[in-house]
Amino acid sequence: MFGQSEKNGSMPSLRAKVHRILEIDGDLWNSHLVTRLIVIIIVINLTAVCLESVPEYAARWPMAFFVIETASVIIFTLEYALRLWSAGAVEPERRKGEVHPGLRFARSPAGLVDLVAILPFWLAFVVPGDFRVLLVVRMLRFLKLARYSPAMQALFDALYAERRALMGCVVILMGASLFAATAMHLAERDAQPDKLGTIPDALWWAIVTLGTVGYGDVVPITPLGRLIATATILVGLIIMALPIGIIASAFAQQVHRRDFVVTWTMISRVPLFAGLSATNVGDIIKLLVARRVEAGEIIARRGEHAESMFFIVKGEVEIVIGAKHVRLGAGHFFGEIALLQSSRRTGTSIARSSCNLLILEARDLHALMDRDERIAAQIKSVARSRLGRELDFSKGDLSAEELEESFDERD
């Protein structure tokens, strides 16, 4: 199945395109379409699983539930097969002895989730006995959403990164549970031999109390037992706060790291900042301010005093300069010359779709240039290199003469 693709000259490119579509390539419109369709199918499937558990609905619409389940599994199976087939299509030629990309995907967490989502359905038709009970794992298809949700990916990455710390929390909880169970057993074994007569019996109370759940099915009745219970509750609050703090901190770091990488990539593409060191780019990122604008909203008007430049993270912006209309998408920037000299806008910027922008104020960059001569020299060098030719409307809103005057004044 996999080896035949290399024999046909057109197949590698087809495999690569399929791989890019399935791996959510932002440059392909059909990748976004496929992603949204799969997400919709997952949501419909999970909703059907929940509604099918209601006897009234199951008796009224049995065929509808069967069609949804069958169609979903067929689509998920096709997706899984295509992922196996296209795995490694954009990787260099693998060396002898290396694991096949398809097998590597099958053994990955995402591959295992995809397999679990479809395997019970097909096994139910070939394995004797009431194997359909395993279809309850259909709810695990929720995990397929992790592939399409950056937030869930960040959460899983955070859990994996802090796995040792979280395991330490589990060890602490086990130790505290054993200690509390032993103490409560000694204090209450004569008063409540049926509930706390043994340490294993008292362990249930300890776990419930340390977990701050407190079902109330077992409560101490002696003064010493109540004192131990009070201390156990206080310790439980501390123990439960540990994993919450660890996960929250790690999740925030993952989100910050992802946003930092996206911003870094975008800033590094700007000719004005090309060649700057990692430290200098990091200093610029700290000065950026996020802003969201809706479709049709005017970002900057012609004639307004320019004091900032804009980076497009998501969406599309149209720059209107007289009769000229320039459209810019994600990764582009505009108004950058305003960072070097405040002036009036020569064009109007309009959001053509919902946009996420990053704004860099002129005063912030001027302060940065005054503080670090390397940044100032780089910015002046890149800008001066553009003075010998006519400036494109999509790359600025000031003339070359105004820019040169700005440098003369600053020098």
One Martini backbone bead per residue (centre of mass of N, CA, C, O) as a GRO file, in nm:
protein
  411
    1MET     BB    1   0.057   0.062  -0.021
    2PHE     BB    2   0.320   0.247   0.021
    3GLY     BB    3   0.531   0.159  -0.207
    4GLN     BB    4   0.372   0.245  -0.475
    5SER     BB    5   0.404   0.561  -0.474
    6GLU     BB    6   0.711   0.573  -0.583
    7LYS     BB    7   0.644   0.463  -0.883
    8ASN     BB    8   0.473   0.722  -0.911
    9GLY     BB    9   0.520   1.044  -0.999
   10SER     BB   10   0.232   1.162  -0.881
   11MET     BB   11   0.198   1.049  -0.586
   12PRO     BB   12   0.374   1.216  -0.396
   13SER     BB   13   0.210   1.482  -0.440
   14LEU     BB   14  -0.057   1.366  -0.340
   15ARG     BB   15   0.035   1.287  -0.059
   16ALA     BB   16   0.125   1.571   0.026
   17LYS     BB   17  -0.152   1.705  -0.004
   18VAL     BB   18  -0.305   1.524   0.192
   19HIS     BB   19  -0.128   1.587   0.434
   20ARG     BB   20  -0.182   1.895   0.439
   21ILE     BB   21  -0.488   1.877   0.476
   22LEU     BB   22  -0.488   1.699   0.744
   23GLU     BB   23  -0.263   1.909   0.890
   24ILE     BB   24  -0.357   2.200   0.871
   25ASP     BB   25  -0.309   2.398   0.623
   26GLY     BB   26  -0.327   2.745   0.598
   27ASP     BB   27  -0.282   2.759   0.265
   28LEU     BB   28  -0.544   2.573   0.249
   29TRP     BB   29  -0.878   2.573   0.195
   30ASN     BB   30  -0.941   2.259   0.212
   31SER     BB   31  -0.833   2.223   0.498
   32HIS     BB   32  -1.048   2.387   0.644
   33LEU     BB   33  -1.290   2.227   0.540
   34VAL     BB   34  -1.213   1.948   0.653
   35THR     BB   35  -1.191   2.030   0.947
   36ARG     BB   36  -1.485   2.127   0.986
   37LEU     BB   37  -1.626   1.865   0.906
   38ILE     BB   38  -1.502   1.682   1.125
   39VAL     BB   39  -1.600   1.842   1.367
   40ILE     BB   40  -1.902   1.817   1.303
   41ILE     BB   41  -1.912   1.507   1.309
   42ILE     BB   42  -1.823   1.471   1.600
   43VAL     BB   43  -2.052   1.630   1.732
   44ILE     BB   44  -2.284   1.463   1.615
   45ASN     BB   45  -2.194   1.190   1.729
   46LEU     BB   46  -2.197   1.265   2.033
   47THR     BB   47  -2.492   1.351   2.041
   48ALA     BB   48  -2.609   1.076   1.955
   49VAL     BB   49  -2.498   0.910   2.190
   50CYS     BB   50  -2.658   1.060   2.409
   51LEU     BB   51  -2.950   1.028   2.289
   52GLU     BB   52  -2.947   0.709   2.269
   53SER     BB   53  -2.970   0.671   2.592
   54VAL     BB   54  -3.261   0.746   2.536
   55PRO     BB   55  -3.526   0.547   2.502
   56GLU     BB   56  -3.719   0.728   2.341
   57TYR     BB   57  -3.519   0.802   2.111
   58ALA     BB   58  -3.428   0.515   2.032
   59ALA     BB   59  -3.724   0.425   1.943
   60ARG     BB   60  -3.784   0.663   1.733
   61TRP     BB   61  -3.454   0.684   1.600
   62PRO     BB   62  -3.280   0.428   1.495
   63MET     BB   63  -3.193   0.497   1.201
   64ALA     BB   64  -3.051   0.765   1.254
   65PHE     BB   65  -2.831   0.652   1.442
   66PHE     BB   66  -2.717   0.448   1.240
   67VAL     BB   67  -2.635   0.647   1.019
   68ILE     BB   68  -2.446   0.824   1.186
   69GLU     BB   69  -2.253   0.600   1.273
   70THR     BB   70  -2.175   0.485   0.996
   71ALA     BB   71  -2.082   0.747   0.859
   72SER     BB   72  -1.866   0.821   1.066
   73VAL     BB   73  -1.690   0.565   1.045
   74ILE     BB   74  -1.626   0.588   0.746
   75ILE     BB   75  -1.484   0.862   0.766
   76PHE     BB   76  -1.275   0.780   0.984
   77THR     BB   77  -1.150   0.553   0.816
   78LEU     BB   78  -1.059   0.724   0.578
   79GLU     BB   79  -0.881   0.912   0.743
   80TYR     BB   80  -0.692   0.694   0.857
   81ALA     BB   81  -0.592   0.583   0.584
   82LEU     BB   82  -0.476   0.855   0.479
   83ARG     BB   83  -0.273   0.893   0.707
   84LEU     BB   84  -0.111   0.640   0.654
   85TRP     BB   85  -0.044   0.702   0.349
   86SER     BB   86   0.073   1.016   0.401
   87ALA     BB   87   0.287   0.948   0.581
   88GLY     BB   88   0.590   1.111   0.508
   89ALA     BB   89   0.561   1.287   0.239
   90VAL     BB   90   0.745   1.551   0.365
   91GLU     BB   91   0.980   1.373   0.407
   92PRO     BB   92   1.260   1.246   0.398
   93GLU     BB   93   1.430   0.992   0.306
   94ARG     BB   94   1.442   0.700   0.444
   95ARG     BB   95   1.622   0.493   0.623
   96LYS     BB   96   1.756   0.216   0.703
   97GLY     BB   97   1.558   0.099   0.983
   98GLU     BB   98   1.337   0.283   0.984
   99VAL     BB   99   1.041   0.383   1.068
  100HIS     BB  100   0.752   0.386   0.937
  101PRO     BB  101   0.538   0.644   0.912
  102GLY     BB  102   0.276   0.481   0.943
  103LEU     BB  103   0.363   0.335   1.206
  104ARG     BB  104   0.422   0.590   1.367
  105PHE     BB  105   0.133   0.694   1.362
  106ALA     BB  106  -0.012   0.442   1.486
  107ARG     BB  107   0.166   0.484   1.768
  108SER     BB  108   0.044   0.736   1.820
  109PRO     BB  109  -0.185   0.904   1.996
  110ALA     BB  110  -0.356   0.990   1.749
  111GLY     BB  111  -0.368   0.706   1.617
  112LEU     BB  112  -0.507   0.560   1.857
  113VAL     BB  113  -0.762   0.730   1.861
  114ASP     BB  114  -0.851   0.663   1.572
  115LEU     BB  115  -0.870   0.356   1.619
  116VAL     BB  116  -1.074   0.351   1.859
  117ALA     BB  117  -1.308   0.498   1.696
  118ILE     BB  118  -1.340   0.224   1.487
  119LEU     BB  119  -1.288  -0.071   1.588
  120PRO     BB  120  -1.550  -0.163   1.744
  121PHE     BB  121  -1.744  -0.154   1.505
  122TRP     BB  122  -1.603  -0.377   1.328
  123LEU     BB  123  -1.583  -0.604   1.549
  124ALA     BB  124  -1.897  -0.641   1.588
  125PHE     BB  125  -1.915  -0.817   1.304
  126VAL     BB  126  -1.682  -1.061   1.383
  127VAL     BB  127  -1.735  -1.093   1.682
  128PRO     BB  128  -1.848  -1.293   1.903
  129GLY     BB  129  -2.099  -1.176   2.066
  130ASP     BB  130  -2.137  -0.895   2.293
  131PHE     BB  131  -1.940  -0.651   2.152
  132ARG     BB  132  -2.115  -0.379   2.147
  133VAL     BB  133  -2.042  -0.269   2.429
  134LEU     BB  134  -1.774  -0.118   2.316
  135LEU     BB  135  -1.926   0.138   2.194
  136VAL     BB  136  -1.876   0.331   2.438
  137VAL     BB  137  -1.600   0.443   2.308
  138ARG     BB  138  -1.722   0.675   2.136
  139MET     BB  139  -1.649   0.906   2.339
  140LEU     BB  140  -1.342   0.913   2.250
  141ARG     BB  141  -1.385   1.105   2.002
  142PHE     BB  142  -1.329   1.366   2.151
  143LEU     BB  143  -1.011   1.347   2.118
  144LYS     BB  144  -1.007   1.440   1.816
  145LEU     BB  145  -1.028   1.749   1.882
  146ALA     BB  146  -0.729   1.800   1.961
  147ARG     BB  147  -0.623   1.837   1.665
  148TYR     BB  148  -0.826   2.114   1.634
  149SER     BB  149  -0.722   2.219   1.928
  150PRO     BB  150  -0.500   2.428   2.073
  151ALA     BB  151  -0.593   2.410   2.369
  152MET     BB  152  -0.576   2.098   2.399
  153GLN     BB  153  -0.283   2.075   2.318
  154ALA     BB  154  -0.176   2.253   2.547
  155LEU     BB  155  -0.281   2.074   2.776
  156PHE     BB  156  -0.131   1.811   2.703
  157ASP     BB  157   0.151   1.940   2.711
  158ALA     BB  158   0.134   2.023   3.008
  159LEU     BB  159   0.094   1.740   3.129
  160TYR     BB  160   0.356   1.621   3.013
  161ALA     BB  161   0.560   1.830   3.131
  162GLU     BB  162   0.419   1.770   3.441
  163ARG     BB  163   0.427   1.460   3.519
  164ARG     BB  164   0.619   1.452   3.765
  165ALA     BB  165   0.467   1.651   3.946
  166LEU     BB  166   0.195   1.497   3.940
  167MET     BB  167   0.309   1.236   4.058
  168GLY     BB  168   0.390   1.368   4.324
  169CYS     BB  169   0.098   1.434   4.409
  170VAL     BB  170   0.003   1.141   4.424
  171VAL     BB  171   0.200   1.050   4.642
  172ILE     BB  172   0.106   1.251   4.857
  173LEU     BB  173  -0.188   1.155   4.865
  174MET     BB  174  -0.129   0.864   4.952
  175GLY     BB  175   0.019   0.930   5.214
  176ALA     BB  176  -0.209   1.098   5.346
  177SER     BB  177  -0.424   0.875   5.337
  178LEU     BB  178  -0.280   0.668   5.516
  179PHE     BB  179  -0.245   0.847   5.764
  180ALA     BB  180  -0.547   0.924   5.806
  181ALA     BB  181  -0.658   0.634   5.822
  182THR     BB  182  -0.496   0.544   6.065
  183ALA     BB  183  -0.589   0.760   6.266
  184MET     BB  184  -0.897   0.702   6.238
  185HIS     BB  185  -0.889   0.408   6.323
  186LEU     BB  186  -0.780   0.455   6.612
  187ALA     BB  187  -1.021   0.658   6.696
  188GLU     BB  188  -1.293   0.469   6.563
  189ARG     BB  189  -1.298   0.150   6.600
  190ASP     BB  190  -1.493   0.135   6.853
  191ALA     BB  191  -1.732   0.323   6.754
  192GLN     BB  192  -1.683   0.218   6.422
  193PRO     BB  193  -1.637  -0.096   6.311
  194ASP     BB  194  -1.800  -0.094   6.029
  195LYS     BB  195  -1.631   0.171   5.903
  196LEU     BB  196  -1.335   0.192   6.098
  197GLY     BB  197  -1.201  -0.101   6.169
  198THR     BB  198  -1.017  -0.048   5.919
  199ILE     BB  199  -0.796   0.084   5.703
  200PRO     BB  200  -0.946   0.034   5.435
  201ASP     BB  201  -1.205   0.170   5.535
  202ALA     BB  202  -1.065   0.451   5.605
  203LEU     BB  203  -0.958   0.519   5.316
  204TRP     BB  204  -1.216   0.626   5.194
  205TRP     BB  205  -1.246   0.868   5.381
  206ALA     BB  206  -0.971   1.001   5.318
  207ILE     BB  207  -1.008   1.049   5.014
  208VAL     BB  208  -1.270   1.216   5.031
  209THR     BB  209  -1.154   1.439   5.218
  210LEU     BB  210  -0.898   1.524   5.055
  211GLY     BB  211  -1.090   1.581   4.795
  212THR     BB  212  -1.334   1.767   4.903
  213VAL     BB  213  -1.615   1.608   4.903
  214GLY     BB  214  -1.789   1.475   5.122
  215TYR     BB  215  -2.045   1.256   5.144
  216GLY     BB  216  -2.131   1.151   5.460
  217ASP     BB  217  -2.119   0.831   5.517
  218VAL     BB  218  -1.854   0.915   5.691
  219VAL     BB  219  -1.830   1.002   6.043
  220PRO     BB  220  -1.714   1.140   6.314
  221ILE     BB  221  -1.781   1.102   6.691
  222THR     BB  222  -1.521   1.176   6.813
  223PRO     BB  223  -1.308   1.413   6.917
  224LEU     BB  224  -1.053   1.299   6.781
  225GLY     BB  225  -1.182   1.248   6.502
  226ARG     BB  226  -1.255   1.547   6.448
  227LEU     BB  227  -0.967   1.653   6.458
  228ILE     BB  228  -0.861   1.482   6.227
  229ALA     BB  229  -1.063   1.586   6.014
  230THR     BB  230  -0.976   1.881   6.018
  231ALA     BB  231  -0.683   1.832   5.929
  232THR     BB  232  -0.755   1.683   5.666
  233ILE     BB  233  -0.899   1.915   5.524
  234LEU     BB  234  -0.664   2.117   5.520
  235VAL     BB  235  -0.470   1.932   5.363
  236GLY     BB  236  -0.654   1.892   5.114
  237LEU     BB  237  -0.647   2.183   5.011
  238ILE     BB  238  -0.343   2.180   4.949
  239ILE     BB  239  -0.326   1.930   4.764
  240MET     BB  240  -0.536   2.032   4.546
  241ALA     BB  241  -0.368   2.296   4.471
  242LEU     BB  242  -0.118   2.182   4.334
  243PRO     BB  243  -0.220   2.075   4.050
  244ILE     BB  244  -0.365   2.332   3.968
  245GLY     BB  245  -0.113   2.514   3.961
  246ILE     BB  246   0.056   2.347   3.765
  247ILE     BB  247  -0.142   2.341   3.524
  248ALA     BB  248  -0.192   2.645   3.492
  249SER     BB  249   0.103   2.725   3.446
  250ALA     BB  250   0.164   2.536   3.205
  251PHE     BB  251  -0.063   2.637   3.020
  252ALA     BB  252   0.029   2.932   3.004
  253GLN     BB  253   0.308   2.866   2.882
  254GLN     BB  254   0.208   2.728   2.623
  255VAL     BB  255   0.050   2.967   2.512
  256HIS     BB  256   0.282   3.168   2.516
  257ARG     BB  257   0.473   3.005   2.336
  258ARG     BB  258   0.290   2.995   2.087
  259ASP     BB  259   0.253   3.303   2.054
  260PHE     BB  260   0.555   3.364   2.034
  261VAL     BB  261   0.614   3.205   1.776
  262VAL     BB  262   0.414   3.351   1.595
  263THR     BB  263   0.531   3.634   1.641
  264TRP     BB  264   0.820   3.574   1.559
  265THR     BB  265   0.764   3.489   1.268
  266MET     BB  266   0.638   3.759   1.182
  267ILE     BB  267   0.868   3.954   1.256
  268SER     BB  268   1.098   3.807   1.086
  269ARG     BB  269   0.948   3.893   0.803
  270VAL     BB  270   1.033   4.175   0.850
  271PRO     BB  271   1.257   4.377   0.698
  272LEU     BB  272   1.308   4.576   0.937
  273PHE     BB  273   1.396   4.298   1.130
  274ALA     BB  274   1.607   4.175   0.972
  275GLY     BB  275   1.882   4.026   1.155
  276LEU     BB  276   1.804   4.020   1.428
  277SER     BB  277   1.828   3.929   1.726
  278ALA     BB  278   1.670   3.752   1.965
  279THR     BB  279   1.671   3.979   2.174
  280ASN     BB  280   1.552   4.205   1.995
  281VAL     BB  281   1.289   4.064   1.918
  282GLY     BB  282   1.195   4.024   2.211
  283ASP     BB  283   1.169   4.328   2.272
  284ILE     BB  284   0.947   4.383   2.061
  285ILE     BB  285   0.729   4.183   2.162
  286LYS     BB  286   0.680   4.332   2.439
  287LEU     BB  287   0.542   4.593   2.277
  288LEU     BB  288   0.300   4.445   2.195
  289VAL     BB  289  -0.048   4.493   2.090
  290ALA     BB  290  -0.355   4.367   2.107
  291ARG     BB  291  -0.612   4.345   1.835
  292ARG     BB  292  -0.963   4.353   1.754
  293VAL     BB  293  -1.138   4.332   1.440
  294GLU     BB  294  -1.402   4.390   1.240
  295ALA     BB  295  -1.578   4.376   0.975
  296GLY     BB  296  -1.548   4.710   0.836
  297GLU     BB  297  -1.338   4.825   1.008
  298ILE     BB  298  -1.152   5.103   1.089
  299ILE     BB  299  -0.816   5.142   1.159
  300ALA     BB  300  -0.722   5.376   0.946
  301ARG     BB  301  -0.710   5.711   0.849
  302ARG     BB  302  -0.698   5.950   0.637
  303GLY     BB  303  -0.501   6.208   0.803
  304GLU     BB  304  -0.396   6.072   1.030
  305HIS     BB  305  -0.194   6.036   1.290
  306ALA     BB  306   0.102   5.857   1.289
  307GLU     BB  307   0.203   5.602   1.563
  308SER     BB  308   0.184   5.318   1.404
  309MET     BB  309   0.193   4.967   1.358
  310PHE     BB  310   0.086   4.666   1.173
  311PHE     BB  311  -0.001   4.324   1.247
  312ILE     BB  312  -0.114   4.032   1.084
  313VAL     BB  313  -0.248   3.741   1.217
  314LYS     BB  314  -0.563   3.772   1.125
  315GLY     BB  315  -0.682   3.813   0.814
  316GLU     BB  316  -0.805   4.110   0.627
  317VAL     BB  317  -0.658   4.399   0.462
  318GLU     BB  318  -0.743   4.723   0.331
  319ILE     BB  319  -0.571   4.956   0.123
  320VAL     BB  320  -0.658   5.301   0.066
  321ILE     BB  321  -0.506   5.485  -0.220
  322GLY     BB  322  -0.719   5.623  -0.367
  323ALA     BB  323  -0.736   5.407  -0.645
  324LYS     BB  324  -0.580   5.220  -0.457
  325HIS     BB  325  -0.584   4.860  -0.383
  326VAL     BB  326  -0.470   4.680  -0.089
  327ARG     BB  327  -0.418   4.342   0.007
  328LEU     BB  328  -0.383   4.193   0.335
  329GLY     BB  329  -0.253   3.932   0.522
  330ALA     BB  330  -0.127   3.706   0.698
  331GLY     BB  331   0.199   3.846   0.794
  332HIS     BB  332   0.150   4.127   0.744
  333PHE     BB  333   0.213   4.486   0.697
  334PHE     BB  334   0.157   4.832   0.825
  335GLY     BB  335   0.292   5.149   0.896
  336GLU     BB  336   0.617   5.141   0.949
  337ILE     BB  337   0.719   5.438   0.900
  338ALA     BB  338   0.576   5.557   1.160
  339LEU     BB  339   0.814   5.469   1.356
  340LEU     BB  340   1.015   5.714   1.254
  341GLN     BB  341   0.764   5.916   1.171
  342SER     BB  342   0.532   6.124   1.236
  343SER     BB  343   0.227   6.113   1.044
  344ARG     BB  344   0.010   6.120   0.792
  345ARG     BB  345  -0.215   5.944   0.644
  346THR     BB  346  -0.242   5.818   0.296
  347GLY     BB  347  -0.449   5.599   0.411
  348THR     BB  348  -0.701   5.346   0.432
  349SER     BB  349  -0.790   5.104   0.682
  350ILE     BB  350  -0.962   4.787   0.620
  351ALA     BB  351  -1.157   4.537   0.739
  352ARG     BB  352  -1.256   4.234   0.559
  353SER     BB  353  -1.220   4.086   0.835
  354SER     BB  354  -1.159   3.925   1.098
  355CYS     BB  355  -0.905   4.065   1.316
  356ASN     BB  356  -0.567   4.011   1.425
  357LEU     BB  357  -0.364   4.243   1.596
  358LEU     BB  358  -0.043   4.410   1.605
  359ILE     BB  359   0.092   4.677   1.803
  360LEU     BB  360   0.334   4.944   1.729
  361GLU     BB  361   0.465   5.200   1.877
  362ALA     BB  362   0.669   5.461   1.815
  363ARG     BB  363   0.778   5.526   2.102
  364ASP     BB  364   0.883   5.239   2.159
  365LEU     BB  365   1.094   5.224   1.930
  366HIS     BB  366   1.252   5.476   2.000
  367ALA     BB  367   1.339   5.375   2.279
  368LEU     BB  368   1.484   5.123   2.170
  369MET     BB  369   1.689   5.277   1.991
  370ASP     BB  370   1.815   5.444   2.224
  371ARG     BB  371   1.905   5.184   2.392
  372ASP     BB  372   1.979   5.033   2.104
  373GLU     BB  373   2.203   5.056   1.847
  374ARG     BB  374   2.148   4.797   1.680
  375ILE     BB  375   1.855   4.857   1.613
  376ALA     BB  376   1.893   5.132   1.482
  377ALA     BB  377   2.089   5.039   1.258
  378GLN     BB  378   1.903   4.831   1.123
  379ILE     BB  379   1.664   5.012   1.055
  380LYS     BB  380   1.824   5.221   0.887
  381SER     BB  381   1.941   5.027   0.679
  382VAL     BB  382   1.677   4.911   0.564
  383ALA     BB  383   1.540   5.181   0.492
  384ARG     BB  384   1.770   5.302   0.308
  385SER     BB  385   1.758   5.065   0.094
  386ARG     BB  386   1.460   5.194  -0.007
  387LEU     BB  387   1.529   5.492  -0.124
  388GLY     BB  388   1.620   5.420  -0.433
  389ARG     BB  389   1.309   5.352  -0.442
  390GLU     BB  390   0.994   5.308  -0.480
  391LEU     BB  391   0.743   5.296  -0.265
  392ASP     BB  392   0.529   5.077  -0.158
  393PHE     BB  393   0.209   5.088  -0.041
  394SER     BB  394   0.241   4.805   0.126
  395LYS     BB  395   0.517   4.942   0.295
  396GLY     BB  396   0.381   5.232   0.334
  397ASP     BB  397   0.303   5.608   0.426
  398LEU     BB  398   0.584   5.730   0.331
  399SER     BB  399   0.824   5.903   0.209
  400ALA     BB  400   1.155   5.912   0.143
  401GLU     BB  401   1.206   6.206   0.234
  402GLU     BB  402   1.082   6.181   0.515
  403LEU     BB  403   1.272   5.959   0.614
  404GLU     BB  404   1.538   6.115   0.581
  405GLU     BB  405   1.460   6.341   0.776
  406SER     BB  406   1.437   6.161   1.021
  407PHE     BB  407   1.736   6.077   1.034
  408ASP     BB  408   1.861   6.360   1.051
  409GLU     BB  409   1.725   6.434   1.319
  410ARG     BB  410   1.836   6.186   1.490
  411ASP     BB  411   2.150   6.242   1.410
   0.00000   0.00000   0.00000
